[in-house]
Amino acid sequence: MGGSQSREDLELSDSDTEDQQEEETEEEENYQDAGNETPEKSSSTGRNRPKTPSSLDEVESKLKALKLKYPSTTTRTQQSPNCNFKNGVKLYLHIGGNTPKAKWVTSEKLTSYSFIKTSKIKGQDEEGDSESESEGDSWWVLKVSAKIRAKVSDEMQLKTFKEQRRVDFVADGVWALKFFSDEDYKVFNSKYQDCLFENTFGYESNEANKVKVYGKDFVGWANPGKADDSMWEDAEDDFLKSPGSVTPVRGNQDLQEEFEEAANGGIQSLALGALDNSFLVGSSGIQVVKNFSHGIHGKGAYVNFGSENHRNASNLVHSTPKKALLMRAETNMLLMSPMNEGKLHSTGLHQLDIETGKIITEWMFEKDGTDITMRDIVNDSKGAQLDPSGSTFLGLDDNRLCRWDMRDRHGIVQNLATANTPVLNWTQGHQFSRGTNFQCFASTGDGSIVVGSHDGKIRLYSSNSMRQAKTAFPGLGSPITHVDVTFDGKWILGTTDTYLILICTLFTDKDGKMKTGFNGRMGNRIAAPRLLKLTPLDSHLAGVNNKFQKAQFSWVTENGKQERHLVATAGKFSAIWNFQQVKNGSHECYRNQEGLKSCYCYKVVLKDDSIVDSRFMHDKFAVSDSPEAPLVIATPMKVSSFSISSRR
């Protein structure tokens, strides 16, 4: 566990030392050869008389024999490469994976790179490549020597080190380029960003097209240097004033594993409760576990989907629930299963009575007499699952956003015993005519809604209207696969495959009042987002399924309390960021960065198997010696609990 930034810096500089040692070894061999030649040439005279050199080559040979510490030809070439050698770089490769022998090694002491626009990525004929080839569907590709040929995209996880004139990235391995001058480094980064923009949005990178993509109100997203970051600073001050911040946030907080238990079956997701129990949703049933101040453990009741609890229960056997939603003071659970494997859409859901362990009924989604589908459901608000009388919840489909009610249109609870297939009541919502491509959503403490889309846009809806978004953030081009929001609605956390995007919704209206984008139109005083990323090395070590999933804030359901951490899974990793540290604009991680600020300061929990879910327990389970509630991490066969301790 722990951050990985320091090991990147150290091991690459160590590799330079190895090169120097290799050069010194070569010089020693030359010295020995020269020493052997001298007696033979002077043996005819019977004494060691120096011979006058007949050429400059012999002079250089004699100087090498003296082992003077002049730089070798190779070193001079690296420090001052031939001016005619275009785009010269030094190429490194990381070897050894996650073992003690892991290190950077020099792959090529002097090579070159180029950006090529082509329809061929790798493993194809490279003839005809040029920097201007653009016939048919084509992309910008980074080519380094004959070893690297990668499409310019966020999947490269490129990370810059300005002070070292260096960039790291992933391309069938973890590589590093070192440049010979500040200008070379600057030229590479500028060209890379232009290629990334064009590959992502399909437009040439220029100011006019950036306005077209982001909109004039979001110029700070395209040019972070022009962004208004005062909102981030105001939010930091607000955090320090909140009652929940009395426990100081220390840089040396560490994770300690408290419990690890085997599960009954393949865990698919976690449904954490704020009261006595939490639930492990598996492929064949639901395991009930107990909540404690140091995590979840202990095997309680087990609800088997294949039992004869209900006439429709057998339908669940063929499709594992992809969503489990706690309701009514956590005495009921709604289970939504996709119609077909590989598709998230569902025509209905099952209601489970947790106290009896029985499926009560199967609900159908219907509007105006027509069956419809949903792809996701969430509670009305952050704390709605604790309401004992709750009967409503939110639903989302590709082009629908709505509120469902389990009571009939007259507000009466339906008679489930006599109803054939009870139909949920569409009480509020909107069907959008054009393709919004909604993917995921979440609710705030007051019931406002944030929705993420396939095109990367993030929309904010007030608790009163689902027809028109109060604010629509343009996104950065990557699909939003999961979204979360703080209880107070001031911060949004979007998940993409390769990065997390943290957005501040605060703005000052024309009357000088502080508002969020859920309650008013933000205008052009919009702060640039911040990105949370894995280092290229960690992204590669996370495993084959290394896409980010289900990034979450820690869990509070009370006004005045502030979330303290963020967690996301990526393959075998769970990465945890300190929320206050991410918001701190003067944090060392942001120094010398260009473009949007990206935070790489995180702690890592590494598991032997791919992680299916990572979530913080409710804030009430935080103990006196910990600033945060326990973190629960689930793999398909095990569940673990970690506490965050403050080491003195």
C-alpha positions as CSV (number, residue, x, y, z in Angstrom):
1,M,0.0,0.0,0.0
2,G,1.0,3.6,-0.5
3,G,1.8,6.2,-3.1
4,S,4.0,5.4,-6.0
5,Q,5.3,8.8,-7.2
6,S,8.6,8.6,-5.4
7,R,9.7,5.3,-6.9
8,E,9.2,6.6,-10.4
9,D,11.6,9.5,-9.8
10,L,14.2,7.5,-8.0
11,E,14.6,4.5,-10.3
12,L,14.9,6.5,-13.6
13,S,17.8,8.5,-12.2
14,D,19.4,5.3,-11.0
15,S,19.3,4.1,-14.6
16,D,21.4,7.1,-15.6
17,T,24.0,5.9,-13.0
18,E,24.0,2.5,-14.6
19,D,24.8,4.1,-18.0
20,Q,27.7,5.9,-16.5
21,Q,29.0,2.7,-15.0
22,E,28.8,1.0,-18.4
23,E,30.7,3.8,-19.9
24,E,33.4,3.6,-17.2
25,T,33.7,-0.1,-17.8
26,E,34.3,0.5,-21.5
27,E,36.9,3.1,-20.7
28,E,38.7,0.6,-18.4
29,E,38.7,-2.0,-21.2
30,N,40.2,0.6,-23.6
31,Y,42.8,1.5,-21.0
32,Q,43.9,-2.2,-20.6
33,D,44.2,-2.6,-24.4
34,A,46.3,0.5,-24.7
35,G,48.5,-0.6,-21.8
36,N,49.2,-3.9,-23.5
37,E,50.2,-2.3,-26.7
38,T,52.8,0.1,-25.2
39,P,55.4,-2.5,-24.1
40,E,55.2,-4.3,-27.5
41,K,55.9,-1.1,-29.4
42,S,58.8,-0.1,-27.2
43,S,60.5,-3.6,-26.7
44,S,62.9,-3.1,-29.6
45,T,64.7,-0.3,-27.8
46,G,64.8,-2.1,-24.5
47,R,63.2,0.8,-22.6
48,N,59.8,2.5,-22.2
49,R,60.4,5.6,-24.3
50,P,57.2,7.5,-25.3
51,K,56.4,7.4,-29.0
52,T,55.3,10.6,-30.7
53,P,51.7,10.1,-31.9
54,S,51.2,10.2,-35.7
55,S,47.5,11.1,-35.7
56,L,44.6,12.7,-33.7
57,D,43.2,9.2,-33.3
58,E,46.3,8.1,-31.4
59,V,46.1,11.3,-29.3
60,E,42.6,10.4,-28.2
61,S,43.6,6.8,-27.6
62,K,46.5,7.9,-25.3
63,L,44.1,10.3,-23.4
64,K,41.7,7.4,-22.9
65,A,44.6,5.3,-21.6
66,L,45.3,7.9,-19.0
67,K,41.7,7.4,-17.7
68,L,41.0,11.1,-17.4
69,K,37.5,11.9,-16.6
70,Y,36.5,13.5,-19.9
71,P,33.0,12.7,-21.1
72,S,32.8,9.9,-23.6
73,T,31.6,10.4,-27.1
74,T,28.3,8.7,-26.2
75,T,27.8,11.0,-23.3
76,R,28.5,14.1,-25.4
77,T,26.0,12.8,-28.0
78,Q,23.3,12.5,-25.3
79,Q,23.9,15.9,-23.8
80,S,24.2,17.7,-27.1
81,P,22.7,15.6,-29.8
82,N,23.4,16.3,-33.4
83,C,21.3,19.3,-34.4
84,N,20.2,17.4,-37.5
85,F,18.8,14.5,-35.4
86,K,15.2,15.6,-35.3
87,N,13.1,14.8,-32.2
88,G,15.9,13.1,-30.4
89,V,15.1,11.4,-27.0
90,K,16.4,8.8,-24.6
91,L,14.1,5.9,-24.2
92,Y,13.6,3.9,-20.9
93,L,11.6,0.8,-20.1
94,H,10.3,-0.3,-16.7
95,I,11.0,-4.0,-15.9
96,G,10.3,-6.3,-13.0
97,G,6.6,-5.4,-12.5
98,N,5.6,-5.1,-8.8
99,T,8.6,-7.1,-7.5
100,P,11.6,-5.9,-5.4
101,K,13.8,-6.1,-8.5
102,A,11.6,-3.7,-10.4
103,K,13.7,-0.9,-12.1
104,W,14.0,1.4,-15.1
105,V,16.5,0.3,-17.7
106,T,17.8,2.2,-20.8
107,S,16.1,0.8,-23.9
108,E,17.8,3.2,-26.4
109,K,20.4,5.9,-25.5
110,L,19.5,7.9,-28.5
111,T,16.4,7.5,-30.7
112,S,13.7,9.7,-32.1
113,Y,9.9,10.1,-31.9
114,S,7.2,11.2,-34.3
115,F,3.5,11.9,-34.4
116,I,1.9,10.2,-37.4
117,K,-1.7,10.4,-38.7
118,T,-2.6,7.0,-39.9
119,S,-5.3,4.3,-40.0
120,K,-2.7,1.7,-38.8
121,I,-2.1,1.5,-35.1
122,K,0.3,-1.4,-34.5
123,G,1.1,-4.8,-35.9
124,Q,0.4,-3.5,-39.5
125,D,2.4,-2.5,-42.5
126,E,4.1,0.9,-41.7
127,E,4.9,1.8,-45.2
128,G,3.5,5.1,-46.3
129,D,3.3,6.6,-42.8
130,S,3.6,10.4,-42.8
131,E,2.8,13.2,-40.5
132,S,0.1,14.4,-42.9
133,E,-1.6,11.2,-44.1
134,S,-5.3,11.6,-43.5
135,E,-7.3,9.5,-46.0
136,G,-10.2,7.7,-44.6
137,D,-10.6,7.1,-40.8
138,S,-7.3,7.9,-39.2
139,W,-5.8,8.9,-35.9
140,W,-2.7,10.5,-34.5
141,V,-0.2,7.8,-33.4
142,L,3.0,8.3,-31.3
143,K,5.9,6.3,-32.8
144,V,9.2,6.0,-31.0
145,S,12.0,4.1,-32.8
146,A,10.7,0.7,-34.0
147,K,9.6,-0.3,-30.5
148,I,6.5,1.9,-29.8
149,R,3.5,2.6,-31.9
150,A,0.5,3.8,-29.9
151,K,-2.7,5.7,-30.6
152,V,-2.6,9.0,-28.8
153,S,-5.3,8.7,-26.2
154,D,-6.0,8.9,-22.4
155,E,-5.3,5.2,-22.3
156,M,-1.6,6.0,-22.6
157,Q,-1.9,7.6,-19.1
158,L,0.9,10.1,-20.0
159,K,2.4,11.8,-17.0
160,T,4.8,14.7,-17.3
161,F,7.8,15.6,-15.1
162,K,8.8,19.1,-16.2
163,E,11.8,19.5,-13.9
164,Q,13.2,16.3,-15.3
165,R,12.3,17.0,-19.0
166,R,10.6,13.6,-18.9
167,V,7.3,11.9,-19.8
168,D,6.0,8.4,-18.7
169,F,3.3,6.5,-20.5
170,V,1.8,3.1,-21.1
171,A,2.1,1.3,-24.5
172,D,2.3,-2.5,-24.1
173,G,4.6,-1.8,-21.2
174,V,5.6,1.3,-19.2
175,W,8.0,3.6,-21.0
176,A,9.7,6.9,-20.3
177,L,11.2,9.5,-22.6
178,K,13.9,12.0,-21.5
179,F,14.4,15.1,-23.6
180,F,17.7,16.9,-24.1
181,S,16.4,20.4,-23.7
182,D,13.5,22.3,-22.2
183,E,12.4,23.3,-25.7
184,D,12.3,19.7,-26.9
185,Y,10.2,18.8,-23.9
186,K,7.8,21.7,-24.5
187,V,7.4,20.9,-28.2
188,F,6.6,17.3,-27.5
189,N,3.9,18.1,-24.9
190,S,2.3,20.8,-27.1
191,K,2.1,18.4,-30.1
192,Y,0.8,15.5,-27.9
193,Q,-2.0,17.7,-26.5
194,D,-3.0,18.8,-30.0
195,C,-3.1,15.2,-31.2
196,L,-5.1,14.1,-28.1
197,F,-7.7,16.8,-28.7
198,E,-8.1,15.9,-32.4
199,N,-8.3,12.1,-31.7
200,T,-10.9,12.7,-28.9
201,F,-13.2,15.3,-30.5
202,G,-12.5,14.9,-34.2
203,Y,-11.5,18.6,-34.7
204,E,-8.2,20.2,-35.3
205,S,-6.8,21.7,-32.1
206,N,-7.3,25.5,-32.3
207,E,-9.1,28.2,-30.2
208,A,-12.2,28.2,-32.4
209,N,-12.7,24.5,-32.2
210,K,-12.1,24.5,-28.4
211,V,-14.9,27.0,-28.0
212,K,-17.1,24.8,-30.2
213,V,-16.4,21.7,-28.0
214,Y,-16.4,23.3,-24.6
215,G,-18.6,26.4,-25.1
216,K,-17.6,30.0,-24.3
217,D,-18.5,29.6,-20.6
218,F,-16.1,26.8,-20.2
219,V,-13.0,28.4,-21.7
220,G,-11.1,27.4,-18.4
221,W,-11.6,23.7,-19.3
222,A,-9.7,24.2,-22.5
223,N,-7.2,26.7,-21.1
224,P,-6.9,26.1,-17.4
225,G,-4.6,29.1,-17.0
226,K,-7.6,31.3,-17.7
227,A,-9.9,29.5,-15.3
228,D,-11.3,31.1,-12.1
229,D,-9.9,28.9,-9.3
230,S,-11.2,31.1,-6.5
231,M,-14.1,28.8,-6.0
232,W,-11.7,26.0,-5.0
233,E,-10.1,28.3,-2.5
234,D,-13.5,29.4,-1.1
235,A,-14.5,25.7,-0.8
236,E,-11.3,25.0,1.2
237,D,-12.1,27.7,3.7
238,D,-15.6,26.4,4.0
239,F,-14.3,22.9,4.7
240,L,-12.1,24.2,7.6
241,K,-15.2,25.9,9.1
242,S,-17.4,22.8,9.0
243,P,-18.1,20.8,12.2
244,G,-16.8,17.6,10.7
245,S,-13.3,19.0,10.2
246,V,-12.3,19.1,13.9
247,T,-10.2,16.0,13.4
248,P,-7.0,17.2,11.6
249,V,-6.2,15.7,8.2
250,R,-2.7,14.4,8.5
251,G,-0.4,13.5,5.6
252,N,0.8,10.3,7.4
253,Q,-2.6,8.6,7.8
254,D,-2.3,4.9,6.9
255,L,-4.6,2.0,6.1
256,Q,-4.8,-1.0,8.4
257,E,-6.7,-4.1,7.5
258,E,-9.1,-5.1,10.2
259,F,-11.1,-8.0,8.8
260,E,-11.0,-10.3,5.8
261,E,-13.6,-13.0,5.3
262,A,-14.5,-15.5,2.5
263,A,-17.9,-14.9,0.9
264,N,-20.5,-17.6,0.1
265,G,-20.4,-16.9,-3.7
266,G,-19.2,-14.6,-6.4
267,I,-19.7,-11.1,-5.1
268,Q,-21.0,-8.7,-7.7
269,S,-21.5,-5.5,-5.6
270,L,-21.8,-4.1,-2.1
271,A,-25.0,-2.6,-0.5
272,L,-23.7,-0.9,2.6
273,G,-26.2,0.0,5.4
274,A,-26.0,2.9,7.8
275,L,-27.7,0.9,10.6
276,D,-27.0,-2.7,11.8
277,N,-26.3,-4.6,8.6
278,S,-24.7,-4.5,5.2
279,F,-25.2,-6.8,2.2
280,L,-23.0,-8.7,-0.3
281,V,-24.9,-9.1,-3.5
282,G,-23.6,-12.3,-5.3
283,S,-24.4,-14.4,-8.3
284,S,-26.7,-16.8,-6.4
285,G,-28.0,-14.7,-3.5
286,I,-27.4,-12.0,-0.9
287,Q,-25.2,-12.4,2.2
288,V,-26.1,-10.4,5.3
289,V,-23.2,-9.1,7.4
290,K,-23.0,-7.0,10.5
291,N,-21.7,-3.4,10.7
292,F,-19.0,-2.6,13.3
293,S,-16.9,0.4,14.0
294,H,-13.9,-1.3,12.4
295,G,-15.7,-2.7,9.3
296,I,-18.1,-5.4,8.3
297,H,-17.9,-9.1,9.2
298,G,-19.8,-12.1,10.5
299,K,-22.1,-14.3,8.4
300,G,-25.8,-13.7,9.0
301,A,-28.8,-14.8,7.0
302,Y,-28.4,-15.7,3.3
303,V,-31.1,-15.1,0.8
304,N,-30.9,-17.6,-2.1
305,F,-32.3,-16.3,-5.4
306,G,-33.2,-19.9,-6.4
307,S,-35.5,-20.5,-3.5
308,E,-39.3,-20.6,-3.7
309,N,-39.7,-17.3,-1.9
310,H,-41.9,-16.0,-4.7
311,R,-43.3,-17.2,-8.0
312,N,-41.0,-14.8,-9.9
313,A,-37.9,-15.4,-7.9
314,S,-36.6,-18.0,-10.3
315,N,-36.1,-15.2,-12.9
316,L,-33.3,-13.9,-10.9
317,V,-31.3,-17.1,-11.2
318,H,-30.6,-16.4,-14.8
319,S,-29.5,-12.8,-14.4
320,T,-27.5,-11.6,-11.4
321,P,-28.8,-8.3,-10.0
322,K,-26.6,-5.4,-11.2
323,K,-28.2,-2.9,-8.8
324,A,-29.3,-3.3,-5.2
325,L,-31.0,-0.4,-3.5
326,L,-31.9,-0.2,0.2
327,M,-35.2,1.4,1.2
328,R,-37.6,1.9,4.2
329,A,-35.0,2.2,7.0
330,E,-33.0,-0.6,5.3
331,T,-35.8,-3.2,5.8
332,N,-36.4,-3.5,2.1
333,M,-34.2,-3.9,-0.9
334,L,-34.9,-3.3,-4.6
335,L,-33.0,-5.6,-7.0
336,M,-32.7,-4.7,-10.7
337,S,-31.5,-7.3,-13.2
338,P,-30.7,-6.7,-16.9
339,M,-32.9,-8.3,-19.5
340,N,-29.9,-9.9,-21.2
341,E,-26.3,-10.5,-20.2
342,G,-24.1,-7.7,-21.4
343,K,-27.0,-5.2,-21.4
344,L,-27.9,-3.0,-18.4
345,H,-31.5,-2.2,-19.3
346,S,-34.3,-3.8,-17.3
347,T,-38.0,-3.9,-17.6
348,G,-38.7,-4.2,-13.9
349,L,-37.3,-5.0,-10.5
350,H,-37.8,-7.3,-7.5
351,Q,-38.6,-6.1,-4.0
352,L,-37.0,-8.1,-1.2
353,D,-38.2,-8.0,2.5
354,I,-34.9,-8.2,4.4
355,E,-36.5,-9.1,7.7
356,T,-38.2,-12.2,6.3
357,G,-35.7,-12.9,3.5
358,K,-38.4,-13.2,0.9
359,I,-39.1,-11.6,-2.4
360,I,-42.3,-9.6,-2.0
361,T,-43.1,-8.8,-5.6
362,E,-41.9,-8.1,-9.1
363,W,-42.5,-4.5,-10.2
364,M,-42.8,-3.5,-13.9
365,F,-41.7,-0.2,-15.4
366,E,-44.6,1.3,-17.4
367,K,-45.6,4.7,-18.8
368,D,-48.9,5.6,-20.4
369,G,-49.7,1.9,-20.7
370,T,-46.5,1.0,-22.5
371,D,-43.7,-1.1,-21.0
372,I,-40.4,0.8,-20.8
373,T,-36.9,0.1,-19.6
374,M,-34.5,1.5,-17.0
375,R,-30.7,1.2,-16.8
376,D,-30.2,2.5,-13.2
377,I,-32.1,3.4,-10.0
378,V,-31.0,5.5,-7.0
379,N,-32.6,6.8,-3.8
380,D,-34.4,10.1,-3.8
381,S,-31.6,11.6,-1.8
382,K,-28.4,10.7,0.0
383,G,-30.1,9.7,3.2
384,A,-33.5,8.4,1.8
385,Q,-32.7,4.8,2.6
386,L,-33.1,5.6,6.3
387,D,-36.7,6.9,5.9
388,P,-39.0,4.2,7.2
389,S,-41.9,5.4,5.1
390,G,-40.1,5.9,1.8
391,S,-42.0,4.7,-1.3
392,T,-40.3,6.6,-4.1
393,F,-37.0,6.4,-5.9
394,L,-35.4,7.7,-9.1
395,G,-35.0,6.0,-12.4
396,L,-32.7,6.6,-15.4
397,D,-32.6,5.3,-19.0
398,D,-30.7,6.4,-22.1
399,N,-33.2,9.2,-22.7
400,R,-35.3,9.2,-19.6
401,L,-35.1,10.7,-16.1
402,C,-38.0,10.1,-13.7
403,R,-39.3,9.4,-10.2
404,W,-41.1,6.1,-9.5
405,D,-43.7,5.6,-6.7
406,M,-44.7,2.2,-5.3
407,R,-48.0,3.5,-4.3
408,D,-50.9,3.9,-6.8
409,R,-51.9,7.2,-8.3
410,H,-54.0,8.0,-5.2
411,G,-51.2,7.6,-2.8
412,I,-52.4,4.2,-1.5
413,V,-50.0,1.3,-1.1
414,Q,-50.9,-1.3,-3.7
415,N,-52.3,-4.7,-2.6
416,L,-49.5,-6.9,-3.6
417,A,-51.3,-10.1,-2.8
418,T,-54.1,-9.5,-5.4
419,A,-52.2,-7.5,-8.0
420,N,-51.2,-9.6,-11.0
421,T,-48.0,-7.7,-11.9
422,P,-47.9,-4.4,-9.9
423,V,-46.9,-1.4,-12.0
424,L,-44.8,1.4,-10.6
425,N,-46.3,4.9,-10.9
426,W,-44.4,7.4,-12.9
427,T,-44.9,10.5,-10.8
428,Q,-42.4,13.0,-12.2
429,G,-39.9,13.0,-15.1
430,H,-39.2,13.6,-18.7
431,Q,-38.5,11.6,-21.9
432,F,-36.0,13.4,-24.0
433,S,-36.5,13.3,-27.8
434,R,-32.9,13.6,-28.8
435,G,-30.1,11.3,-27.8
436,T,-28.9,12.3,-24.4
437,N,-27.2,8.9,-23.9
438,F,-27.5,9.0,-20.1
439,Q,-25.3,6.4,-18.4
440,C,-25.4,7.0,-14.6
441,F,-26.8,9.3,-11.9
442,A,-26.7,10.2,-8.2
443,S,-28.6,12.4,-5.8
444,T,-27.6,15.0,-3.2
445,G,-28.9,15.4,0.3
446,D,-31.7,17.7,-0.8
447,G,-32.7,15.5,-3.8
448,S,-31.0,17.4,-6.6
449,I,-29.7,15.1,-9.4
450,V,-26.5,14.8,-11.3
451,V,-26.5,12.7,-14.5
452,G,-23.4,11.5,-16.5
453,S,-23.6,10.8,-20.2
454,H,-21.8,8.7,-22.8
455,D,-20.4,11.8,-24.5
456,G,-18.8,12.9,-21.2
457,K,-21.3,15.6,-20.4
458,I,-22.5,16.0,-16.8
459,R,-25.9,17.6,-16.2
460,L,-27.3,19.1,-13.0
461,Y,-31.0,19.1,-12.2
462,S,-32.7,20.7,-9.3
463,S,-35.0,18.7,-7.0
464,N,-38.0,20.5,-8.6
465,S,-37.5,19.9,-12.3
466,M,-36.2,17.0,-14.4
467,R,-37.1,18.7,-17.8
468,Q,-34.2,21.1,-18.2
469,A,-30.7,21.0,-16.6
470,K,-29.7,24.0,-14.6
471,T,-26.1,23.4,-15.6
472,A,-24.5,21.2,-18.2
473,F,-20.7,20.6,-18.0
474,P,-19.1,19.7,-21.3
475,G,-16.9,16.9,-20.1
476,L,-13.5,16.0,-21.6
477,G,-14.6,13.5,-24.2
478,S,-14.5,10.2,-22.3
479,P,-17.8,8.5,-21.4
480,I,-18.9,9.0,-17.8
481,T,-19.5,5.4,-16.4
482,H,-20.3,6.4,-12.8
483,V,-21.0,9.6,-11.0
484,D,-21.2,10.6,-7.3
485,V,-21.9,13.9,-5.5
486,T,-21.3,15.2,-2.0
487,F,-24.2,15.6,0.4
488,D,-24.2,19.4,0.0
489,G,-24.0,19.2,-3.8
490,K,-20.8,21.3,-4.0
491,W,-18.7,18.6,-5.5
492,I,-19.2,16.1,-8.3
493,L,-17.0,13.0,-8.9
494,G,-17.2,11.5,-12.4
495,T,-15.6,8.1,-13.4
496,T,-14.2,7.4,-16.8
497,D,-12.1,4.4,-17.8
498,T,-8.8,6.2,-17.4
499,Y,-9.3,9.1,-15.0
500,L,-11.6,10.6,-12.4
501,I,-12.9,14.1,-12.9
502,L,-13.7,16.3,-9.8
503,I,-15.9,19.3,-10.5
504,C,-16.7,22.3,-8.2
505,T,-20.3,23.4,-8.6
506,L,-20.0,26.6,-6.6
507,F,-20.5,30.0,-8.1
508,T,-21.4,33.6,-7.1
509,D,-24.6,35.0,-8.6
510,K,-25.2,38.6,-9.6
511,D,-26.3,39.5,-6.1
512,G,-23.0,38.2,-4.6
513,K,-24.6,35.1,-3.1
514,M,-22.9,31.7,-3.2
515,K,-24.9,29.0,-5.0
516,T,-24.4,25.6,-6.6
517,G,-25.0,24.7,-10.2
518,F,-28.0,22.7,-9.1
519,N,-29.9,25.9,-8.1
520,G,-28.8,28.4,-10.7
521,R,-27.0,29.0,-14.0
522,M,-23.3,29.3,-13.4
523,G,-22.6,31.7,-16.2
524,N,-18.9,32.0,-17.2
525,R,-17.4,32.0,-13.7
526,I,-16.8,28.3,-13.8
527,A,-13.7,26.7,-12.2
528,A,-11.7,24.2,-14.2
529,P,-12.1,20.6,-13.0
530,R,-9.3,18.6,-11.5
531,L,-8.3,15.1,-12.6
532,L,-7.4,12.1,-10.4
533,K,-5.2,9.5,-12.1
534,L,-3.1,6.5,-11.5
535,T,0.6,6.8,-12.5
536,P,1.4,5.0,-15.7
537,L,3.3,2.4,-13.7
538,D,0.4,1.7,-11.4
539,S,-2.1,1.7,-14.2
540,H,-0.1,-1.0,-15.9
541,L,0.4,-3.0,-12.7
542,A,-3.3,-2.9,-11.8
543,G,-3.9,-5.8,-14.3
544,V,-5.7,-6.4,-17.5
545,N,-9.0,-5.0,-16.2
546,N,-7.5,-1.7,-15.1
547,K,-10.3,0.6,-16.0
548,F,-11.5,2.9,-13.2
549,Q,-14.9,1.9,-11.8
550,K,-17.4,3.3,-9.3
551,A,-15.5,6.2,-7.8
552,Q,-17.2,7.3,-4.6
553,F,-17.0,10.0,-1.9
554,S,-17.0,8.9,1.7
555,W,-20.5,8.7,3.0
556,V,-22.2,11.4,5.1
557,T,-26.0,12.0,5.5
558,E,-25.9,15.1,7.7
559,N,-25.8,18.8,6.9
560,G,-22.6,20.5,8.0
561,K,-20.4,17.3,7.7
562,Q,-17.8,17.1,4.9
563,E,-16.7,14.0,3.0
564,R,-13.0,13.4,3.6
565,H,-11.9,10.8,1.1
566,L,-12.5,9.5,-2.4
567,V,-12.1,5.9,-3.5
568,A,-12.1,4.1,-6.8
569,T,-11.2,0.6,-8.1
570,A,-9.0,-0.2,-11.0
571,G,-8.3,-3.9,-11.6
572,K,-6.5,-5.3,-8.5
573,F,-6.1,-1.8,-7.0
574,S,-8.3,0.3,-4.8
575,A,-7.0,3.9,-4.9
576,I,-7.8,6.3,-2.1
577,W,-7.3,10.1,-2.3
578,N,-7.4,12.6,0.5
579,F,-10.2,15.0,-0.5
580,Q,-8.8,18.1,1.2
581,Q,-5.4,17.4,-0.4
582,V,-6.9,17.2,-3.9
583,K,-8.7,20.5,-3.4
584,N,-5.5,22.3,-2.2
585,G,-4.2,24.2,-5.2
586,S,-0.7,24.6,-3.7
587,H,-0.3,20.9,-3.1
588,E,3.1,19.7,-4.4
589,C,1.5,17.3,-6.8
590,Y,0.3,20.2,-8.9
591,R,3.7,22.0,-9.2
592,N,5.1,22.4,-12.7
593,Q,2.0,20.8,-14.3
594,E,0.6,22.0,-17.6
595,G,-3.1,21.8,-18.5
596,L,-5.7,20.6,-16.1
597,K,-4.3,19.9,-12.6
598,S,-3.9,16.1,-12.1
599,C,-3.5,14.5,-8.6
600,Y,-1.4,11.4,-8.3
601,C,-1.1,11.4,-4.5
602,Y,-3.1,8.4,-3.4
603,K,-2.8,5.3,-1.3
604,V,-3.2,1.9,-2.9
605,V,-4.7,-1.4,-1.6
606,L,-3.5,-4.2,-3.8
607,K,-5.5,-7.5,-3.9
608,D,-4.7,-10.8,-5.5
609,D,-7.9,-10.7,-7.5
610,S,-9.8,-8.0,-9.4
611,I,-11.8,-5.8,-7.1
612,V,-15.5,-5.5,-7.8
613,D,-16.4,-2.7,-5.3
614,S,-14.8,-0.3,-2.8
615,R,-16.9,1.9,-0.5
616,F,-16.6,3.8,2.7
617,M,-19.0,2.9,5.5
618,H,-21.4,5.5,6.9
619,D,-19.7,8.4,8.8
620,K,-21.3,7.2,12.1
621,F,-18.9,4.3,12.1
622,A,-15.8,6.5,12.3
623,V,-14.1,6.0,15.7
624,S,-12.2,8.6,17.8
625,D,-8.7,7.7,16.6
626,S,-9.7,7.7,13.0
627,P,-10.8,10.6,10.8
628,E,-12.8,8.4,8.6
629,A,-15.2,5.5,8.6
630,P,-13.8,2.1,7.6
631,L,-13.3,1.2,3.9
632,V,-14.8,-2.0,2.6
633,I,-13.2,-3.7,-0.4
634,A,-14.8,-6.7,-2.1
635,T,-13.3,-9.2,-4.6
636,P,-15.4,-11.9,-6.1
637,M,-14.6,-14.4,-3.2
638,K,-13.5,-12.2,-0.3
639,V,-14.5,-9.0,1.6
640,S,-12.0,-6.9,3.6
641,S,-12.4,-3.9,5.9
642,F,-9.7,-1.3,6.4
643,S,-9.5,1.5,9.0
644,I,-7.7,4.8,8.4
645,S,-5.4,5.4,11.4
646,S,-3.5,8.6,12.3
647,R,0.0,7.6,13.0
648,R,1.8,10.0,15.3
